[in-house]
Amino acid sequence: MYEAFFQGAALLFDPSKVVFILGYISIGLFLGMFVGALPGFTTLMAMAILLPFSFFLDPLFGIPFLIGVYKGGIFGGSIPAILVSMPGTGAAVATTFDGPALTKKGQGRKALEIALFSSVAGDLSSDVITILLIGPIAAVALLMGPPELAAILFLALIVISATSSGVFVKGLLMLAVGLFLGMIGQDPIGALSRFSFGIGSIEAGIPLLPMLIGLFALPEIFVGIERRASMIIDAASVKVSGGRLTLKEFMSCGRTIMRSTAIGTTIGMVPGVGQVVAAFMGYAAAKSASKHPERFGKGELEGVAAAESANNAVNGPTLVPLLTLGIPGDNLTVILVGAFIAQGMRPGPSLMEEQAPMVFAILIAMALANILFIIIGYLCIPFFAKVVTIRKSFLLPLTLVFAFAGTWVFRGQPFDLGVLVFFGAVGYLAKKLHFDVTPLAMGFILGPPMEYAFGQTVILAQSNLLGYIAVERPITLVIFLMTPILTYLMWRRSVRLRQKFGVEE
């Protein structure tokens, strides 16, 4: 792994590539912050829309570009949260507890700057931890056989369904739909066609790209149109006022940032939890540890620092289960799965064995992106404050055009547009009926590898599956026995957090 790390660094710092890599990351960061600063536009939608454009780039350009969108979007959501109490992303909801109060006190600039510096500090620290952990965890993953992999994928799917927003049963239902959709096409064991119903276009399975754009982008566009897209935020009411953040003020938040970074990093490695839970846990921990908890909610810099460092610290560690086990950490990394697959890099235990230098190059680029993150964020804060006031009615039609154009340019197949519209309708109905589509997407992506691993396990067991698992694969048995316990604990924790703070992810 050390050798792979230095090979990856050599790939990244190749004089013929490094400038372009940094350029694409910068564009991604800017676009992510821009979209995040727009109330009602989500980072998830931005990544889904921009996903097809990354396919035409080298993996070392395209994937860091999307990671830049990811990082920038999570921070960008804090800008409207602080200035007008309208979080641009779910991860910024906790920022509204203290951000708007600081703005009313005439300290809007300090609030935005502590959000930026805390975001970068949490993000950079967690990225370094990700780079350090990815090798050992990948080595352990390579030691696992089909039974262990099948058990872990099953556990991940159940936990993701349990921690998704909404009712647990609804999450399981969407998971079942996703698993069925993942079975359409070829059987991973025998390569036989199934559930295609004579439709030649899905003989090889439902295309992933139009499905992801349909599920995650189109519903947001439809809801934006539905919710008075022409609604205007008065530009005169959006002011970045007050003095700049001092070093002393930032250092006073140091312990809070470190605590929230640890919380966010830990949560990032658990599939299905995500930035929203991390932000609320970081905020709650900061308030509990503070000598002046009564100040929280009334304009406390530590409150903003706690929420922003925690939600951004999730970004890097979500790649640990993705790259080592093929399990997306949250709905944003579901989009990254599509990017990796399209670039010929199937996430999973074999990825680090086959393409470790490229993986490390991407991870190092992810860490270096934080330097660009702080520069772009700091210089563009006044601009992004104005972005908050842009009328959505101007941008929604353009976003819809990009969704269809991105789907078309990928393969140039009219059938893909039909898939896009179909899953856009599915996603919209799911949103209206309070169903979370994340378990559906996870089931679709993880179902085939889980089925393949389970099929191999059945072959290895030679008609004695229970005996084989109990005697020869005790770790698999332990994982299966832990599944209901872990699922219940994660579900209860998720429900309590939502009840406590009154928010849906």
C-alpha positions in Angstrom: 0.0 0.0 0.0 2.9 2.4 0.7 4.2 1.7 -2.8 0.7 2.3 -4.3 0.5 5.6 -2.3 3.7 7.0 -3.8 2.7 5.7 -7.3 -0.6 7.6 -6.8 1.2 10.7 -5.8 3.3 10.4 -8.9 0.2 10.1 -11.0 -1.4 13.2 -9.4 1.7 15.4 -9.6 2.5 14.5 -13.2 3.4 18.0 -14.6 1.2 17.3 -17.7 -1.9 16.6 -15.5 -1.7 18.4 -12.1 -2.7 21.8 -13.4 -5.8 20.3 -15.2 -6.7 18.3 -12.1 -6.6 21.3 -9.9 -8.6 23.3 -12.5 -11.4 20.7 -12.6 -11.5 20.5 -8.8 -11.8 24.3 -8.7 -14.6 24.3 -11.2 -16.3 21.5 -9.2 -15.9 23.5 -5.9 -17.3 26.6 -7.4 -20.3 24.9 -9.0 -21.0 23.0 -5.7 -20.9 26.2 -3.7 -23.1 28.0 -6.3 -25.8 25.3 -6.2 -25.5 24.9 -2.4 -26.1 28.7 -2.0 -29.4 28.5 -3.9 -32.2 27.7 -1.5 -34.2 24.7 -2.8 -31.3 23.4 -5.0 -29.5 20.5 -3.5 -25.9 19.1 -3.8 -27.5 15.8 -4.8 -29.2 17.3 -7.7 -26.1 19.1 -8.9 -24.0 15.9 -8.7 -26.7 14.0 -10.6 -26.9 16.6 -13.3 -23.1 17.0 -13.7 -22.4 13.2 -13.5 -22.6 12.6 -17.3 -20.1 15.3 -18.0 -17.5 13.6 -15.9 -17.6 10.5 -18.1 -15.9 12.4 -20.9 -12.9 13.1 -18.7 -10.0 11.0 -17.6 -10.8 9.3 -14.2 -8.2 11.5 -12.6 -10.0 14.6 -13.8 -13.7 13.5 -13.7 -13.9 11.9 -10.3 -12.1 14.8 -8.4 -14.4 17.2 -10.3 -17.4 15.5 -8.8 -15.8 15.3 -5.4 -15.2 19.1 -5.7 -19.0 19.5 -6.3 -19.6 17.3 -3.3 -17.4 19.3 -0.9 -18.5 22.7 -2.2 -22.1 21.9 -2.1 -22.1 20.8 1.5 -20.4 24.1 2.6 -22.5 26.2 0.1 -25.7 25.1 1.9 -24.5 27.1 5.0 -24.6 30.4 3.1 -28.4 30.9 2.8 -28.8 29.1 6.2 -26.7 31.9 7.8 -28.0 34.9 5.8 -31.7 34.2 5.4 -32.3 31.1 7.6 -33.0 28.9 4.6 -30.6 26.0 4.5 -29.4 25.2 1.0 -28.9 21.5 2.0 -30.2 19.2 4.7 -26.7 19.2 6.2 -27.0 22.9 6.9 -30.2 22.7 9.0 -28.3 22.7 12.2 -26.4 25.8 11.1 -29.7 27.8 11.2 -29.7 27.5 15.0 -27.0 30.2 15.4 -26.2 31.5 11.9 -29.2 33.8 11.4 -28.9 35.1 14.9 -25.3 36.1 14.2 -26.4 37.8 11.0 -29.0 39.8 13.0 -26.3 40.9 15.4 -24.3 42.3 12.4 -21.8 39.4 12.5 -22.8 37.7 9.2 -19.3 37.8 7.8 -17.9 36.2 10.9 -20.6 33.5 10.8 -19.8 32.7 7.1 -16.0 32.7 7.8 -16.2 30.4 10.8 -18.5 28.1 8.7 -15.8 28.1 5.9 -12.8 27.5 8.1 -14.6 24.9 10.2 -15.7 23.1 7.1 -12.2 23.0 5.7 -10.7 21.9 9.0 -13.2 19.1 9.4 -12.9 18.1 5.8 -9.1 18.1 5.6 -8.7 16.2 8.9 -11.2 13.5 7.8 -9.6 13.2 4.4 -6.2 12.5 5.9 -7.8 9.9 8.2 -9.4 8.3 5.1 -6.1 8.1 3.3 -4.5 6.4 6.4 -7.3 3.9 6.9 -8.2 3.0 3.3 -5.2 0.7 2.9 -5.6 -1.5 6.1 -9.4 -1.7 5.6 -8.9 -2.7 2.0 -6.4 -5.4 3.1 -9.0 -6.8 5.5 -11.7 -6.7 2.8 -9.5 -8.7 0.4 -9.3 -11.5 3.0 -13.1 -11.8 3.0 -14.7 -14.5 1.0 -18.1 -14.6 -0.7 -20.0 -15.5 2.5 -18.6 -12.6 4.5 -19.2 -10.1 1.6 -22.8 -11.3 1.2 -23.4 -10.9 4.9 -21.9 -7.4 5.0 -23.8 -6.2 2.0 -27.0 -7.5 3.5 -26.3 -5.8 6.8 -25.5 -2.5 4.9 -28.7 -2.6 3.0 -30.9 -3.2 6.1 -29.1 -0.5 8.0 -29.5 2.0 5.2 -33.2 1.2 5.0 -33.5 1.6 8.8 -31.7 5.0 8.9 -33.3 6.5 5.8 -35.8 9.3 6.3 -39.4 8.2 6.8 -41.0 5.1 8.2 -38.8 2.0 8.4 -41.3 -0.2 6.5 -41.3 2.3 3.7 -37.5 2.1 3.5 -37.7 -1.7 3.4 -40.3 -1.5 0.6 -38.2 0.8 -1.5 -35.2 -1.5 -0.9 -37.3 -4.5 -2.2 -38.2 -2.5 -5.3 -34.5 -1.6 -5.8 -33.4 -5.2 -5.4 -36.0 -6.3 -8.0 -34.9 -3.7 -10.5 -31.3 -4.8 -10.0 -32.3 -8.3 -11.0 -33.6 -7.2 -14.4 -31.1 -8.2 -17.1 -28.5 -10.9 -16.7 -28.2 -13.4 -13.9 -24.8 -12.7 -12.3 -24.1 -16.4 -11.9 -25.4 -18.0 -15.1 -25.5 -14.9 -17.3 -29.1 -15.8 -18.3 -31.6 -13.1 -19.2 -34.5 -12.6 -16.8 -37.3 -10.1 -16.2 -36.6 -8.3 -19.4 -40.1 -9.1 -20.7 -38.8 -9.1 -24.3 -37.5 -5.6 -24.2 -34.1 -5.7 -25.9 -32.9 -2.4 -24.4 -32.9 -3.9 -20.9 -31.4 -7.3 -21.7 -28.2 -6.1 -20.1 -30.1 -4.4 -17.2 -31.5 -0.9 -16.6 -29.0 1.8 -17.4 -27.6 3.3 -14.2 -27.0 6.9 -15.3 -30.6 7.9 -16.4 -32.0 6.1 -13.4 -29.8 8.1 -11.0 -30.6 11.4 -12.7 -34.3 10.5 -12.8 -34.5 9.5 -9.1 -32.4 12.3 -7.6 -32.5 15.3 -10.0 -35.9 15.4 -11.7 -38.0 15.3 -8.5 -36.1 18.2 -7.0 -36.8 20.2 -10.2 -40.5 19.3 -10.2 -40.8 20.2 -6.5 -39.0 23.5 -7.2 -41.5 24.3 -9.9 -44.3 23.4 -7.6 -43.1 25.5 -4.7 -43.5 28.9 -6.4 -40.2 28.9 -8.2 -40.6 32.7 -8.9 -40.4 33.5 -5.2 -38.0 36.3 -4.7 -35.6 37.0 -1.8 -35.1 40.7 -1.4 -31.4 41.5 -2.2 -31.4 44.4 0.2 -32.1 41.9 3.1 -29.0 39.8 2.3 -26.0 41.5 3.7 -22.6 40.2 4.6 -22.0 42.7 7.4 -19.6 43.0 10.3 -15.9 42.5 10.9 -13.8 39.6 9.8 -13.2 36.5 12.0 -10.1 36.8 14.1 -7.5 34.1 14.8 -8.4 34.2 18.5 -12.1 33.6 17.7 -11.2 30.7 15.5 -8.9 29.2 18.0 -11.5 29.4 20.7 -13.6 27.0 18.6 -10.7 24.6 18.2 -11.9 22.0 20.7 -15.4 22.1 19.3 -14.0 21.6 15.7 -11.9 18.7 16.8 -14.8 17.0 18.6 -17.2 17.5 15.7 -14.6 16.3 13.2 -14.2 13.1 15.2 -18.0 12.7 15.2 -18.3 13.4 11.5 -15.5 11.1 10.6 -16.9 8.2 12.6 -20.4 8.7 11.1 -19.0 8.9 7.6 -17.8 5.4 7.8 -21.2 4.0 8.7 -23.3 3.5 5.5 -26.7 5.3 5.4 -26.2 7.9 8.2 -24.9 11.0 6.5 -24.2 14.7 7.1 -27.6 15.6 8.6 -27.1 13.3 11.6 -23.5 14.3 12.0 -24.3 18.0 12.1 -27.0 17.6 14.8 -24.7 15.3 16.8 -21.8 17.7 16.6 -24.0 20.6 17.6 -25.6 18.7 20.5 -22.1 17.6 21.7 -20.8 21.1 21.5 -23.7 22.5 23.5 -23.4 19.8 26.2 -19.6 20.4 26.6 -19.9 24.2 26.6 -19.5 26.3 29.8 -22.2 28.6 28.4 -24.8 26.4 26.8 -27.4 29.1 27.2 -25.7 31.1 24.4 -26.4 28.4 21.8 -29.3 29.2 19.6 -28.8 32.9 20.2 -25.8 33.6 18.0 -22.9 31.5 19.1 -19.9 31.0 16.8 -19.2 27.6 18.3 -22.7 26.4 17.3 -21.9 27.2 13.6 -18.4 25.7 13.9 -19.8 22.5 15.5 -22.4 21.9 12.8 -20.2 22.8 9.8 -17.1 20.8 10.8 -19.2 17.8 11.6 -21.2 17.7 8.4 -18.1 18.3 6.2 -16.0 15.7 8.1 -18.4 13.1 6.7 -17.3 13.7 3.1 -14.0 11.8 3.0 -14.9 8.8 5.2 -18.0 8.0 3.1 -15.5 6.8 0.5 -14.0 4.1 2.9 -17.0 1.7 2.6 -17.5 2.7 -1.0 -14.0 1.9 -2.2 -13.3 -1.1 0.0 -16.6 -2.9 0.0 -18.5 -1.2 -2.8 -21.1 0.2 -0.3 -22.1 3.8 -0.8 -21.9 5.7 2.5 -24.9 8.0 1.6 -27.0 9.2 -1.3 -24.3 11.5 -2.5 -21.8 8.7 -2.9 -24.4 6.7 -4.8 -23.7 9.3 -7.6 -20.0 8.6 -7.2 -20.6 4.9 -7.7 -22.0 5.8 -11.2 -18.9 7.8 -11.9 -16.5 5.0 -10.8 -18.4 2.4 -12.8 -18.5 4.5 -15.9 -14.7 5.0 -15.6 -14.1 1.2 -15.4 -13.4 1.3 -11.7 -15.9 -1.0 -10.0 -15.9 -0.2 -6.2 -15.3 -3.2 -4.0 -12.6 -5.4 -2.4 -10.8 -5.9 -5.7 -10.5 -2.2 -6.6 -7.6 -1.5 -4.3 -5.8 -4.7 -5.5 -6.2 -3.8 -9.2 -6.1 0.0 -9.3 -4.6 1.1 -6.0 -2.4 3.9 -7.4 -5.4 5.5 -9.2 -7.4 5.3 -6.0 -4.7 6.9 -3.9 -4.2 9.6 -6.6 -7.9 10.5 -6.3 -7.8 10.5 -2.5 -4.7 12.8 -2.4 -6.5 15.1 -4.8 -9.4 15.1 -2.5 -7.2 16.2 0.4 -5.5 18.9 -1.7 -8.9 20.2 -2.8 -9.2 21.7 0.7 -6.5 24.3 -0.2 -8.6 25.4 -3.2 -11.7 25.1 -1.0 -10.6 27.7 1.4 -9.2 30.1 -1.3 -12.3 29.9 -3.5 -14.7 30.1 -0.5 -13.0 33.0 1.1 -12.7 35.1 -2.1 -16.2 34.3 -3.3 -18.3 34.8 -0.1 -19.7 38.1 -1.2 -20.6 36.7 -4.6 -22.3 33.6 -3.2 -24.2 35.9 -0.8 -25.8 37.5 -3.9 -26.5 34.0 -5.4 -29.0 33.5 -2.6 -31.2 36.1 -4.3 -31.3 34.6 -7.8 -34.8 33.6 -8.9 -35.2 29.9 -9.2 -37.6 30.4 -12.1 -34.5 31.3 -14.2 -32.5 28.3 -13.3 -35.0 25.4 -13.1 -35.7 25.2 -16.9 -32.0 25.3 -17.6 -31.4 22.5 -15.0 -34.1 20.4 -16.7 -32.4 20.9 -20.1 -29.1 19.8 -18.6 -30.7 16.7 -17.1 -32.0 15.6 -20.5 -28.8 16.6 -22.4 -26.6 14.8 -19.9 -28.6 11.6 -20.3 -28.6 11.8 -24.1 -24.9 12.5 -24.6 -23.9 9.5 -22.5 -25.1 6.8 -25.0 -27.3 8.7 -27.5 -30.1 6.2 -26.9 -33.7 7.4 -27.0 -34.6 4.6 -24.5 -32.4 6.3 -21.9 -34.6 9.4 -22.0 -37.6 7.1 -21.4 -35.8 5.6 -18.4 -35.0 9.2 -17.2 -38.7 10.3 -17.3 -40.0 7.0 -15.8 -37.7 7.2 -12.7 -38.2 11.0 -12.5 -41.9 10.2 -12.1 -41.1 7.4 -9.6 -38.9 9.8 -7.6 -41.5 12.6 -7.6 -44.3 10.3 -6.4 -42.0 8.8 -3.7 -41.2 12.3 -2.5 -44.9 13.3 -2.4 -45.7 10.1 -0.5 -42.7 10.6 1.9 -40.8 7.6 0.6 -37.0 7.9 0.6 -35.5 6.7 -2.8 -32.0 6.1 -1.3 -32.8 2.5 -0.3 -34.1 1.9 -3.8 -30.9 3.2 -5.4 -28.8 1.3 -2.9 -30.7 -2.0 -3.6 -30.3 -1.5 -7.3 -26.5 -1.0 -7.0 -25.7 -3.5 -4.2 -28.2 -6.2 -5.2 -26.3 -7.8 -8.0 -22.9 -8.1 -6.1 -24.8 -9.4 -3.1 -26.6 -12.0 -5.2 -23.3 -13.0 -6.9 -21.6 -13.4 -3.5 -24.6 -15.4 -2.1 -24.6 -17.6 -5.2 -20.9 -18.4 -4.7 -21.6 -19.2 -1.1 -24.3 -21.7 -2.0 -21.9 -23.4 -4.5 -19.2 -23.5 -1.8 -21.6 -24.9 0.8 -22.5 -27.9 -1.4 -26.2 -28.2 -0.3 -25.4 -27.6 3.4 -25.6 -23.9 3.6 -26.4 -23.6 7.4 -23.8 -26.1 8.4 -21.2 -24.4 6.2 -21.8 -21.0 7.6 -22.0 -22.2 11.2 -18.9 -24.4 11.1 -16.6 -23.0 8.5 -17.6 -19.3 8.3 -18.3 -18.2 11.9 -17.6 -14.6 11.1 -20.5 -14.7 8.6 -22.8 -16.1 11.2 -21.8 -13.4 13.7 -22.6 -10.7 11.1 -26.0 -12.2 10.4 -26.8 -12.4 14.1 -25.7 -8.8 14.6 -27.8 -7.5 11.8 -31.1 -7.1 13.7 -29.4 -5.7 16.8 -27.4 -3.1 14.8 -30.4 -2.3 12.7 -32.5 -1.6 15.8 -29.9 0.5 17.5 -29.2 2.6 14.3 -32.9 3.1 13.7 -33.6 4.2 17.3 -30.7 6.6 17.2 -31.9 8.1 13.9 -35.5 8.4 15.1 -34.5 10.1 18.3 -32.3 12.7 16.5 -35.1 13.6 14.1 -37.6 13.9 17.0 -35.3 16.0 19.0 -34.5 18.5 16.3 -37.8 18.1 14.3 -36.2 17.6 10.9 -36.4 15.1 8.1 -33.3 14.3 6.1 
